[in-house]
């Protein structure tokens, strides 16, 4: 190279070119040493893992020992070291290695398909310890044919079952098709799936028969407290197709948990809300709700300051009747009288009224006697 440089380029220029080449080549070597050699140095050797395992084994406190094993497993990227009690060790290793099969060996396959992409793509989810924990199973009943007044259990007349297990989002090996709810304006169908292992979540898919396409709406997980658990299940679509209406399916309560319910909720399809782990986050309406106008409006009770507060845990006093427009989210109070509780009898849409009873508040009385005369007011 210097031979050719001497023929056409002055010595100072040639020297400058050589200096630049030295920096470029030298920089590349340093970068290789920094990123590749350092990476191999950071990886624990088998001798180091053996030594750390011995240190964990010698820890006397059981909880501290498990933490030691868990930290080592994550650092070594070895799920076999994870202690049995750990709820997130294996999942963290699966995310570190970007390998969903590690998740599927430990957890339910359907749940891995739901949560793994969320943890992989969103750093805020990875920082939330709760996102690594598999939801508590709730017996939602639909697999046994137990249904409420909203009868959309699959199979039904609304859904012929074509392409109801698209492999990329709800493979039949992991999911079970349990509900099919028709939309009102379009000919789309809301398909609802749970895990074949009943893992405490459902997956919502919007299916279009026109082009045989399936669109993922999202996932809803169970909610639990100290002595209760439940999950919101879709029951209807609002009349303009903008919202999904849901009712809580409550699991068997623990001691004192029988009066707890998650009630009814709605989910906007136009501005979908998510929780801190990327699951769908339905908006609760109330414990008891009376829908009308093809699920676009509803009446519900609330406990207000017109009566003394009820004791918790326990039922509320229905001291006000309120209205909500599901589509616009407008709410207003219809009835709230001093020292009074209410009990809705029915909604008469033909006459445009709600029939109800009212009676004076009494401690621990949550409904009105049968002898009380009914009243009515015009529906909003």
SEROVO-465069 format. One record per residue: y, x, z of N, C-alpha, C in turn; residue in one letter. Coordinates in steps of 0.2 Angstrom, whole numbers, padded with zeros to 4 digits, always signed. Last residue first. Layout:
SEROVO-465069
YXZYXZYXZa...
***
This chain:
SEROVO-465069
+0040-0424+0160+0045-0420+0156+0042-0419+0149x+0035-0440+0164+0033-0434+0163+0039-0430+0159x+0042-0451+0177+0041-0449+0170+0040-0442+0169x+0032-0455+0191+0038-0453+0188+0037-0451+0181x+0025-0466+0203+0024-0463+0197+0031-0461+0195x+0013-0469+0217+0020-0469+0214+0019-0466+0207x+0002-0479+0227+0004-0474+0222+0011-0475+0220x+0000-0481+0245+0002-0483+0239+0004-0478+0234x-0013-0475+0256-0006-0475+0253-0005-0477+0246x-0027-0476+0258-0023-0482+0259-0016-0482+0257x-0031-0463+0258-0033-0468+0252-0029-0474+0252x-0019-0451+0263-0025-0456+0264-0025-0461+0258x-0017-0435+0255-0014-0442+0258-0020-0447+0258x-0020-0419+0261-0020-0424+0256-0018-0430+0259x-0019-0410+0272-0018-0407+0265-0018-0412+0259x-0016-0407+0288-0017-0413+0283-0015-0411+0276x-0011-0398+0297-0018-0397+0294-0020-0404+0290x+0002-0408+0302-0002-0401+0303-0009-0402+0301x+0009-0419+0290+0006-0418+0297+0002-0411+0297x+0021-0426+0281+0018-0420+0282+0015-0421+0289x+0019-0443+0274+0022-0438+0278+0018-0432+0280x+0015-0444+0256+0014-0446+0263+0017-0441+0268x+0011-0450+0240+0015-0446+0244+0014-0448+0251x+0002-0450+0224+0003-0452+0231+0007-0447+0235x+0005-0453+0207+0003-0449+0212+0004-0453+0219x+0005-0452+0189+0004-0456+0195+0002-0451+0201x+0016-0448+0177+0011-0445+0181+0011-0450+0187x+0019-0454+0160+0020-0454+0167+0015-0450+0171x+0017-0460+0147+0022-0454+0148+0024-0453+0156x+0008-0468+0143+0014-0471+0146+0019-0466+0148x+0000-0459+0137+0002-0465+0133+0008-0468+0136x-0003-0450+0148+0001-0448+0142+0003-0454+0138x-0004-0450+0164-0005-0455+0159+0000-0454+0153x-0013-0441+0175-0007-0441+0171-0009-0446+0165x-0017-0445+0193-0018-0444+0186-0012-0443+0182x-0013-0441+0206-0019-0446+0204-0022-0444+0197x-0008-0429+0217-0008-0431+0210-0014-0435+0209x+0000-0429+0232-0007-0429+0229-0007-0432+0222x+0011-0421+0243+0010-0425+0237+0002-0424+0235x+0021-0422+0258+0016-0419+0254+0014-0424+0249x+0037-0420+0267+0032-0424+0263+0027-0420+0259x+0049-0416+0273+0043-0417+0277+0038-0422+0273x+0059-0421+0259+0059-0418+0266+0053-0421+0269x+0053-0418+0243+0056-0423+0248+0055-0420+0255x+0052-0415+0227+0052-0411+0233+0056-0415+0239x+0047-0415+0211+0048-0419+0217+0047-0414+0223x+0049-0406+0200+0050-0413+0199+0051-0417+0205x+0057-0391+0196+0054-0395+0201+0055-0402+0200x+0052-0381+0182+0057-0384+0186+0053-0389+0191x+0051-0368+0169+0048-0371+0175+0054-0375+0179x+0047-0361+0154+0052-0365+0158+0048-0368+0163x+0038-0355+0145+0038-0353+0152+0043-0356+0156x+0036-0360+0132+0042-0357+0133+0043-0354+0140x+0022-0365+0133+0025-0361+0127+0031-0357+0129x+0021-0372+0145+0017-0366+0144+0020-0361+0138x+0032-0377+0156+0031-0378+0149+0027-0371+0147x+0028-0384+0172+0029-0378+0167+0028-0380+0160x+0034-0392+0187+0032-0393+0179+0033-0386+0176x+0028-0397+0203+0032-0393+0198+0030-0394+0191x+0030-0405+0218+0026-0405+0212+0031-0402+0207x+0028-0400+0235+0032-0400+0229+0027-0401+0223x+0018-0398+0245+0025-0401+0247+0030-0401+0241x+0004-0396+0249+0007-0398+0242+0013-0401+0243x+0000-0382+0259+0003-0389+0259+0006-0390+0252x-0014-0372+0255-0007-0373+0256-0005-0381+0256x-0029-0367+0265-0025-0370+0259-0018-0371+0261x-0030-0349+0271-0031-0357+0271-0028-0360+0266x-0028-0335+0282-0030-0338+0276-0031-0346+0277x-0012-0343+0285-0016-0339+0281-0021-0336+0285x-0005-0360+0288-0008-0354+0290-0012-0350+0285x+0010-0366+0280+0003-0366+0282+0000-0360+0284x+0026-0369+0286+0022-0365+0282+0015-0366+0285x+0033-0386+0287+0032-0380+0290+0026-0376+0286x+0042-0391+0272+0037-0393+0277+0036-0386+0281x+0052-0387+0263+0053-0394+0266+0048-0396+0271x+0049-0375+0257+0052-0375+0264+0054-0382+0267x+0034-0378+0248+0041-0376+0249+0043-0376+0256x+0020-0375+0239+0022-0376+0246+0029-0373+0246x+0016-0384+0224+0018-0378+0227+0020-0380+0234x+0006-0390+0210+0009-0390+0217+0012-0383+0219x+0010-0394+0193+0006-0390+0198+0010-0391+0205x+0008-0399+0176+0011-0400+0182+0006-0396+0187x+0011-0392+0159+0007-0393+0165+0011-0395+0171x+0009-0391+0141+0013-0392+0147+0008-0393+0153x+0000-0388+0132+0006-0385+0131+0011-0386+0137x-0012-0395+0131-0012-0388+0135-0005-0385+0133x-0009-0407+0125-0013-0402+0122-0012-0395+0125x-0001-0414+0135+0002-0412+0129-0002-0406+0125x-0007-0406+0151-0006-0412+0146-0002-0409+0140x-0015-0401+0166-0012-0400+0159-0011-0406+0155x-0013-0397+0182-0014-0403+0178-0011-0402+0171x-0019-0386+0194-0015-0387+0188-0017-0393+0184x-0020-0376+0208-0022-0383+0205-0017-0385+0200x-0014-0364+0210-0021-0365+0212-0024-0371+0209x-0005-0358+0196-0005-0361+0203-0013-0362+0204x-0003-0348+0186+0002-0354+0186+0001-0356+0193x-0003-0330+0182-0005-0336+0186+0000-0342+0186x-0005-0322+0168+0000-0325+0172-0002-0331+0176x-0017-0309+0164-0015-0316+0164-0009-0318+0169x-0018-0295+0157-0015-0297+0164-0012-0304+0163x-0031-0285+0150-0026-0290+0150-0024-0293+0157x-0030-0267+0155-0034-0273+0154-0029-0279+0153x-0024-0255+0157-0024-0257+0150-0029-0264+0149x-0022-0252+0170-0027-0249+0167-0029-0251+0160x-0011-0260+0175-0011-0253+0175-0016-0249+0172x-0012-0273+0163-0011-0271+0169-0011-0263+0169x-0002-0281+0150-0007-0277+0152-0006-0275+0159x+0003-0295+0140+0004-0291+0146-0003-0288+0148x+0008-0299+0123+0002-0298+0128+0004-0293+0134x+0016-0309+0116+0019-0304+0120+0014-0302+0125x+0008-0319+0109+0014-0316+0106+0017-0309+0109x-0001-0324+0118-0003-0320+0112+0002-0316+0108x+0000-0325+0135+0003-0326+0129+0000-0321+0124x-0011-0334+0146-0010-0327+0142-0006-0328+0136x-0011-0342+0162-0010-0342+0154-0009-0335+0152x-0022-0349+0175-0017-0344+0172-0016-0345+0165x-0027-0356+0191-0026-0356+0183-0021-0351+0181x-0036-0349+0205-0033-0354+0201-0033-0354+0194x-0041-0340+0213-0036-0337+0209-0033-0343+0204x-0044-0345+0230-0045-0346+0223-0040-0343+0219x-0051-0347+0246-0047-0342+0242-0049-0344+0234x-0059-0353+0255-0053-0357+0253-0049-0353+0248x-0070-0344+0258-0071-0350+0254-0065-0354+0251x-0070-0333+0266-0067-0333+0259-0067-0339+0255x-0076-0332+0278-0069-0334+0278-0066-0334+0271x-0087-0321+0272-0085-0325+0278-0078-0326+0278x-0086-0321+0254-0089-0319+0260-0086-0323+0266x-0091-0333+0241-0086-0330+0245-0090-0326+0251x-0097-0330+0224-0099-0332+0231-0094-0329+0236x-0083-0330+0213-0090-0328+0215-0091-0331+0222x-0074-0342+0202-0074-0338+0209-0082-0336+0210x-0065-0342+0188-0072-0343+0190-0073-0338+0197x-0050-0348+0184-0054-0343+0188-0061-0346+0190x-0045-0352+0168-0047-0355+0174-0051-0349+0178x-0032-0351+0155-0038-0348+0159-0039-0352+0166x-0026-0352+0139-0026-0355+0146-0033-0353+0149x-0017-0343+0128-0024-0344+0130-0023-0347+0137x-0004-0347+0116-0006-0345+0122-0014-0347+0124x-0001-0352+0103+0003-0346+0106+0000-0343+0112x-0005-0363+0096-0009-0357+0096-0006-0351+0099x+0001-0375+0100+0004-0371+0094+0000-0364+0093x-0006-0380+0110-0006-0383+0104-0003-0380+0098x-0017-0367+0118-0011-0371+0118-0010-0374+0111x-0034-0367+0121-0028-0364+0117-0023-0369+0117x-0045-0365+0135-0042-0369+0130-0036-0365+0126x-0051-0357+0144-0053-0364+0144-0050-0368+0138x-0057-0340+0149-0053-0345+0144-0056-0352+0144x-0057-0335+0166-0061-0337+0160-0057-0342+0156x-0054-0323+0178-0051-0328+0174-0055-0329+0167x-0065-0321+0192-0062-0318+0185-0060-0324+0181x-0067-0315+0209-0066-0320+0204-0064-0317+0197x-0070-0314+0227-0070-0311+0220-0070-0316+0215x-0068-0310+0244-0068-0315+0239-0068-0311+0232x-0066-0303+0255-0071-0307+0256-0071-0312+0250x-0056-0293+0251-0061-0291+0256-0067-0296+0257x-0056-0296+0233-0053-0295+0240-0058-0293+0245x-0055-0294+0215-0059-0294+0222-0054-0293+0228x-0057-0298+0199-0052-0297+0204-0056-0298+0211x-0064-0293+0183-0064-0297+0189-0059-0294+0194x-0054-0291+0168-0059-0289+0173-0059-0293+0179x-0053-0294+0151-0051-0296+0157-0056-0294+0162x-0047-0286+0135-0052-0287+0140-0049-0289+0147x-0042-0292+0119-0042-0287+0125-0047-0289+0129x-0043-0295+0105-0037-0297+0109-0036-0293+0115x-0048-0288+0090-0049-0287+0097-0042-0290+0101x-0054-0298+0077-0048-0294+0080-0049-0294+0087x-0064-0300+0063-0063-0300+0070-0058-0295+0073x-0066-0309+0048-0063-0303+0051-0063-0305+0059x-0068-0318+0037-0073-0315+0041-0072-0309+0045x-0057-0324+0031-0059-0318+0029-0065-0314+0033x-0059-0337+0038-0056-0336+0031-0058-0330+0028x-0063-0336+0051-0068-0337+0046-0065-0337+0039x-0058-0324+0062-0055-0328+0057-0060-0330+0052x-0058-0322+0080-0062-0322+0074-0058-0327+0068x-0053-0313+0092-0050-0318+0088-0054-0317+0081x-0061-0309+0108-0060-0308+0101-0058-0314+0097x-0061-0303+0124-0059-0308+0120-0058-0306+0112x-0073-0299+0136-0070-0296+0130-0068-0302+0126x-0074-0298+0154-0075-0301+0148-0071-0298+0142x-0082-0291+0168-0077-0291+0164-0079-0295+0158x-0094-0288+0176-0087-0290+0179-0081-0290+0175x-0106-0285+0170-0102-0280+0174-0096-0282+0176x-0118-0291+0165-0114-0294+0169-0110-0289+0174x-0126-0284+0155-0128-0283+0162-0123-0286+0167x-0120-0288+0144-0127-0291+0145-0129-0289+0152x-0103-0293+0147-0108-0288+0146-0115-0291+0147x-0097-0307+0137-0097-0303+0143-0103-0298+0142x-0085-0314+0126-0091-0310+0127-0091-0307+0134x-0078-0326+0116-0078-0323+0122-0085-0320+0124x-0067-0330+0102-0074-0329+0105-0074-0324+0111x-0057-0342+0096-0057-0337+0101-0065-0336+0103x-0055-0344+0079-0059-0345+0084-0058-0340+0090x-0044-0352+0066-0047-0346+0070-0051-0348+0076x-0038-0360+0058-0045-0361+0059-0048-0356+0063x-0022-0364+0066-0026-0361+0062-0033-0363+0063x-0019-0374+0077-0016-0374+0070-0020-0370+0065x-0029-0372+0087-0027-0379+0085-0024-0379+0078x-0045-0363+0089-0037-0363+0089-0035-0370+0086x-0059-0366+0098-0056-0366+0092-0048-0366+0093x-0070-0355+0107-0064-0360+0108-0060-0360+0101x-0085-0350+0113-0081-0351+0107-0076-0356+0107x-0093-0339+0124-0089-0345+0123-0086-0344+0116x-0103-0329+0124-0104-0334+0129-0099-0340+0127x-0112-0316+0118-0107-0321+0116-0108-0327+0120x-0114-0300+0126-0117-0307+0125-0111-0312+0123x-0116-0283+0122-0112-0289+0124-0116-0295+0123x-0125-0272+0118-0121-0272+0125-0118-0278+0127x-0131-0275+0106-0135-0272+0111-0132-0271+0118x-0121-0281+0098-0126-0285+0102-0130-0282+0107x-0105-0274+0100-0112-0273+0097-0117-0278+0102x-0090-0276+0097-0095-0280+0102-0102-0280+0099x-0084-0266+0089-0081-0269+0095-0085-0273+0100x-0093-0262+0079-0088-0257+0082-0084-0260+0088x-0101-0272+0075-0104-0266+0079-0099-0262+0082x-0099-0289+0078-0096-0283+0074-0098-0277+0078x-0106-0302+0081-0107-0296+0084-0105-0290+0080x-0104-0313+0073-0102-0313+0079-0103-0307+0084x-0106-0316+0059-0103-0310+0061-0100-0310+0068x-0107-0333+0062-0106-0328+0057-0103-0322+0060x-0107-0344+0071-0110-0338+0073-0110-0332+0068x-0101-0356+0069-0108-0355+0066-0111-0349+0067x-0092-0365+0080-0093-0358+0078-0100-0358+0075x-0091-0378+0085-0085-0375+0082-0086-0368+0079x-0102-0383+0091-0101-0385+0084-0095-0382+0081x-0110-0368+0099-0107-0375+0099-0105-0377+0092x-0120-0357+0110-0117-0360+0103-0114-0367+0104x-0105-0356+0120-0108-0354+0114-0116-0355+0115x-0095-0368+0129-0100-0363+0129-0104-0362+0122x-0085-0376+0131-0085-0372+0124-0090-0367+0125x-0079-0388+0140-0086-0386+0137-0086-0383+0130x-0072-0390+0154-0070-0387+0148-0076-0384+0144x-0078-0394+0166-0075-0399+0161-0073-0397+0155x-0090-0381+0166-0085-0385+0169-0083-0391+0165x-0107-0376+0166-0101-0377+0163-0097-0382+0167x-0121-0366+0165-0117-0370+0170-0110-0370+0167x-0129-0359+0157-0128-0365+0154-0124-0369+0159x-0131-0346+0161-0136-0351+0163-0134-0358+0161x-0120-0340+0156-0126-0337+0154-0132-0342+0156x-0110-0345+0164-0111-0347+0157-0117-0345+0154x-0108-0339+0177-0112-0346+0176-0114-0347+0168x-0103-0328+0182-0098-0333+0178-0102-0339+0176x-0104-0319+0195-0108-0323+0191-0104-0329+0188x-0096-0303+0193-0095-0310+0195-0100-0314+0191x-0096-0286+0198-0099-0291+0194-0098-0298+0197x-0081-0276+0199-0087-0279+0203-0090-0285+0199x-0078-0263+0187-0077-0269+0190-0083-0272+0194x-0079-0245+0189-0082-0251+0186-0081-0257+0190x-0066-0235+0190-0071-0238+0194-0073-0245+0190x-0055-0228+0184-0062-0225+0183-0067-0229+0186x-0044-0235+0188-0046-0236+0181-0053-0233+0180x-0041-0231+0201-0044-0237+0200-0047-0238+0193x-0033-0219+0199-0040-0218+0201-0044-0225+0200x-0023-0215+0186-0025-0220+0191-0032-0220+0193x-0022-0205+0176-0020-0203+0183-0021-0209+0188x-0027-0212+0165-0031-0206+0168-0029-0204+0175x-0016-0220+0162-0023-0223+0165-0027-0218+0168x-0007-0211+0158-0005-0215+0164-0012-0218+0167x-0012-0206+0146-0012-0202+0152-0011-0206+0158x-0023-0214+0135-0017-0215+0139-0017-0211+0145x-0035-0211+0128-0028-0211+0124-0022-0211+0128x-0045-0211+0137-0045-0205+0132-0038-0205+0129x-0044-0223+0143-0043-0217+0147-0042-0211+0143x-0047-0232+0132-0041-0232+0136-0039-0226+0140x-0060-0228+0128-0055-0227+0124-0048-0227+0127x-0067-0232+0140-0067-0225+0138-0061-0224+0133x-0067-0246+0143-0063-0242+0146-0062-0235+0144x-0076-0252+0133-0070-0255+0135-0065-0250+0138x-0088-0244+0133-0084-0246+0126-0077-0249+0128x-0091-0245+0146-0089-0239+0143-0085-0240+0137x-0095-0259+0147-0089-0257+0150-0087-0250+0148x-0107-0258+0139-0101-0262+0137-0095-0260+0140x-0115-0249+0146-0113-0247+0140-0107-0251+0138x-0113-0245+0163-0114-0250+0159-0111-0249+0152x-0115-0228+0168-0112-0234+0168-0115-0239+0163x-0122-0216+0164-0121-0218+0171-0119-0225+0172x-0123-0215+0151-0129-0213+0155-0129-0215+0162x-0111-0218+0146-0116-0223+0145-0122-0221+0149x-0104-0206+0149-0102-0212+0152-0108-0217+0152x-0110-0198+0139-0110-0196+0147-0109-0202+0151x-0106-0204+0128-0113-0205+0130-0114-0202+0137x-0093-0201+0125-0094-0207+0128-0101-0208+0131x-0084-0187+0128-0091-0189+0126-0093-0195+0129x-0074-0178+0131-0073-0183+0126-0079-0185+0123x-0074-0170+0142-0078-0168+0136-0077-0173+0130x-0066-0178+0150-0064-0171+0149-0068-0168+0143x-0073-0190+0151-0066-0190+0147-0064-0182+0146x-0084-0186+0157-0085-0189+0151-0078-0189+0147x-0078-0182+0170-0082-0177+0165-0082-0180+0158x-0074-0195+0174-0069-0190+0173-0072-0184+0168x-0087-0201+0175-0082-0204+0170-0077-0198+0169x-0092-0194+0186-0096-0194+0180-0091-0196+0174x-0083-0198+0197-0084-0191+0195-0087-0190+0188x-0081-0210+0202-0077-0208+0196-0079-0201+0193x-0088-0214+0213-0086-0219+0208-0083-0217+0202x-0100-0205+0222-0094-0205+0218-0094-0210+0213x-0113-0205+0228-0108-0210+0230-0102-0211+0226x-0120-0195+0222-0122-0202+0220-0117-0207+0222x-0110-0181+0216-0114-0184+0221-0115-0192+0219x-0113-0171+0201-0109-0177+0204-0113-0180+0210x-0120-0163+0194-0118-0160+0201-0115-0166+0205x-0122-0168+0182-0128-0168+0186-0126-0166+0194x-0111-0166+0175-0112-0173+0178-0118-0173+0183x-0101-0153+0173-0108-0154+0174-0109-0161+0178x-0088-0146+0173-0090-0151+0168-0098-0152+0167x-0084-0138+0183-0089-0136+0179-0091-0140+0173x-0075-0147+0189-0073-0141+0186-0078-0138+0182x-0083-0158+0192-0078-0159+0187-0075-0152+0184x-0092-0152+0201-0094-0155+0195-0089-0156+0190x-0083-0148+0211-0086-0143+0207-0089-0146+0201x-0078-0160+0216-0073-0155+0213-0077-0150+0209x-0091-0165+0221-0087-0169+0216-0082-0164+0212x-0094-0156+0231-0098-0157+0225-0095-0160+0219x-0083-0158+0240-0084-0152+0237-0089-0152+0231x-0085-0172+0243-0079-0170+0239-0080-0163+0236x-0097-0170+0250-0097-0174+0244-0091-0173+0240x-0092-0163+0261-0097-0160+0257-0097-0164+0250x-0084-0172+0267-0081-0166+0264-0086-0163+0259x-0093-0182+0271-0088-0183+0266-0085-0177+0263x-0101-0174+0280-0104-0177+0274-0099-0179+0269x-0098-0158+0287-0096-0165+0286-0098-0168+0280x-0103-0145+0284-0107-0150+0289-0105-0157+0288x-0107-0135+0270-0102-0139+0273-0105-0145+0278x-0117-0129+0263-0116-0127+0270-0110-0131+0274x-0116-0134+0250-0122-0136+0254-0121-0134+0262x-0104-0128+0246-0104-0135+0247-0110-0137+0251x-0109-0115+0244-0104-0116+0249-0103-0124+0251x-0119-0117+0235-0121-0114+0241-0116-0116+0246x-0111-0120+0224-0116-0125+0226-0118-0123+0233x-0104-0108+0222-0100-0114+0224-0105-0119+0227x-0115-0100+0218-0111-0098+0224-0107-0104+0227x-0118-0106+0206-0123-0106+0211-0120-0104+0218x-0106-0104+0199-0108-0111+0201-0113-0111+0206x-0106-0091+0197-0101-0094+0201-0103-0101+0203x-0117-0089+0189-0117-0086+0196-0112-0089+0200x-0113-0096+0178-0119-0098+0182-0119-0096+0189x-0095-0096+0178-0102-0093+0176-0107-0096+0180x-0083-0107+0172-0087-0105+0178-0093-0102+0175x-0069-0103+0162-0076-0106+0163-0080-0103+0168x-0059-0093+0161-0058-0099+0165-0065-0103+0167x-0064-0085+0151-0063-0082+0158-0063-0088+0163x-0063-0092+0140-0069-0091+0142-0069-0088+0149x-0049-0093+0139-0053-0099+0140-0060-0098+0143x-0045-0080+0137-0043-0083+0144-0047-0089+0145x-0050-0079+0124-0053-0074+0129-0051-0078+0136x-0042-0088+0118-0049-0089+0117-0052-0085+0123x-0028-0087+0121-0031-0093+0121-0039-0093+0121x-0026-0073+0122-0023-0077+0127-0027-0084+0127x-0032-0067+0111-0034-0065+0118-0032-0070+0123x-0025-0073+0101-0032-0074+0101-0034-0072+0108x-0012-0068+0104-0013-0075+0104-0021-0077+0105x-0014-0055+0101-0012-0057+0108-0014-0064+0109x-0017-0055+0087-0022-0053+0092-0020-0055+0099x-0004-0060+0083-0010-0064+0082-0016-0062+0086x+0004-0050+0086+0005-0056+0089-0001-0061+0089x-0001-0040+0077-0001-0039+0084-0001-0045+0088x+0003-0045+0065-0004-0044+0067-0005-0044+0074x+0017-0046+0067+0013-0052+0065+0006-0051+0067x+0020-0033+0070+0022-0038+0075+0018-0044+0074x+0016-0026+0059+0013-0024+0065+0014-0030+0070x+0024-0032+0049+0017-0033+0049+0014-0031+0055x+0037-0027+0053+0036-0034+0053+0028-0035+0053x+0035-0013+0050+0036-0015+0057+0035-0023+0058x+0033-0013+0037+0027-0011+0041+0028-0013+0048x+0046-0017+0033+0040-0021+0031+0034-0020+0036x+0053-0006+0037+0055-0012+0040+0049-0017+0039x+0048+0004+0029+0047+0005+0036+0048-0002+0039x+0053-0001+0017+0046+0000+0018+0044+0000+0025x+0067+0001+0019+0064-0006+0018+0057-0006+0019x+0068+0015+0020+0070+0011+0026+0067+0004+0025x+0063+0019+0007+0059+0021+0013+0062+0016+0019x+0064+0007-0006+0066+0012-0003+0063+0013+0004x+0051+0003-0018+0055+0001-0013+0058+0007-0009x+0043+0007-0029+0048+0002-0030+0053+0000-0024x+0035+0018-0024+0037+0018-0031+0043+0013-0032x+0031+0016-0011+0036+0022-0013+0038+0022-0020x+0023+0005-0012+0029+0004-0009+0034+0010-0011x+0011+0011-0017+0015+0006-0021+0022+0005-0019x+0008+0019-0006+0008+0022-0013+0013+0017-0017x+0006+0010+0004+0012+0014+0004+0013+0017-0002x-0006+0004+0000+0000+0000+0000+0006+0004+0000x
***
